[in-house]
Amino acid sequence: MAATGIGNPLGAVVLFDAGAPKIVSGKARASAISGGVFVFGSTSTGVVGSQAASYATADILFAKDASGAQFNGIVMQTVGSNQPVAVATDGVFLLTCSAAVDAGSTVLCDGSNAVEDQAANVGSQHPSRTIGRALTAGASGGYAVIQIRA
């Protein structure tokens, strides 16, 4: 599948991650999801019980184009609808900037699979919407090295 609707056209580009990105497994909910897309957990209530035996990978469904406080991670490779998906919840990625980002600043996801500087949104954004920190600066429409933490 071709990558569509993502910030970086090359998908999830990992630079380094102290060994490996932290990955969780689930399924793509109701549509194909391209590698590099920001996702959030999207399930119904009561899918798991109190014992580990009640859990199955299919219990976690991920929906695309996360924004703000709903961000859970970045899809590692393109998958079809209702197919198994690997989602990085921690790591260092090359991400598109929807507005200027200063190195060292905290960043928000903007709902279009790109990041913006949290400091530029003081007053309009809540701190819970932070998804990581910029390791390099980036111009609007350009790229920056971002450490994500879901």
N, C-alpha and C positions, 0 to 999 in steps of 0.2 A: 504494500500500500504506500502511496505517496504521502509524505508529511504535509498536512494542511492545518490551517488555523493555529499556527504556533509562532512564537517569537523568533527562535533560531531555526532557520530552514533545515539545518542539519540534525535537528532533534535534540535529544539530551546529550550535551557535550560535557563530559566529566573531565576536569583537569587533574585533580588529585583529591584524595579523600581519606588519607591516613590508613589505607588498606583496602577499603571497599565502601561504597555508599551504604548507608543503612537502608535495607529494602524490606518492604512489607508486600504480601501477595493478596490479591483479590480478583475481582472480575470487573470488566468494563461494563458500566450500566447503560443499556439501551442504545448505544451508538459506538462506532469505531473511535478510538482515541489515538492520536499521533504521538510518537515519541517526543518528549520535550514539553508536552502540555501540562499545565498546572491542574491538579485534580483535588477533589474533596470527597470524603466518605458520604455515601448517599444510600442509606438502607432504611428499612422499616423497623419499628420497635419490636423487641422480643425475638430476635433471630438467634440469640445464644442464651444458654442457661448458665448455671453456676459451676459446671464442671468442664474441664478442657475437652472431654469427649463430646460435648454439645456443639463444638466449633468445627466448621468446615471452611475452606478457603472461599467458597461461594457465598459465605455469610457477609463478606466485606465487598460492597459494590462501590466503585469509584465513578464519579461524574466529572466531565471535563469543564474547563474554563473557570477554575476556582477564583474567588476574589476575597480579599480581606480575611476575616476570621475563619472562613471555611477552608482555607488552604491546608492540605495534608501532605502534599509532596508533588514530585515530578515523575511522569511516566517515562520509563526507561527505553521502551521500544514501541513501535506502532502495533496496535492490536485491533481485532475486529470486535463488533458488538457482542457482548456477553462472553467474551473470551478471557482467559487468565491474563492478568496484568501484574507487572512488577513496578512498584512505586518507591522512588528514593525519598526518604524522609529527612536525610541529612547527607551533606556532601558539598563539593565545590563545583559550580557549573558556570559556563559562559551563557549569560542571559541577556536578552534584549532589554534596553531601557526605553520606557515610554516618555520619560522626562529625564533631565540631567540628574546624575547620581554622583555624590561625592564619595571618595574612598574613605572607608572607615565608618560610614554612616549606616544606620539601619534602613532596610528597604521594605516596601510593601508590594504585594502583588496587585495589579491593577484590573484584573478581570479579563485581560486580553493576552495572558501568558507572557507578560513583561513585568519589569519592576520599576518602581519610582522611589525617590528619596523620601523617607518619612519626614525629615525636617522641613521639606518644602510643603508639607501638608498639615502642619501644626494647626490644631483647632478643628480640622475637618476629618481627621482620622483618629481612631482609637489605638492605643499601643498594642492591643491584642491582634491587630492586623499585621504586625511585623512578621516577616517570613525569614529574615536573615540579615546579613551584614555584607556590605560591599568591600572587597579586597582591593579593587581598582576603581577609578572613576570611570564614568561613561556618559556620553552625550546622548541627548534625545535621538532615538532612532539607531543608536549605536549599541555596542555591547560592553558589558562589565563582567569581571570575575566576582561571583556572588557565592558566599557560603550560606546555604539554606539550613534552617532548623524548623521543622514542622512542630 
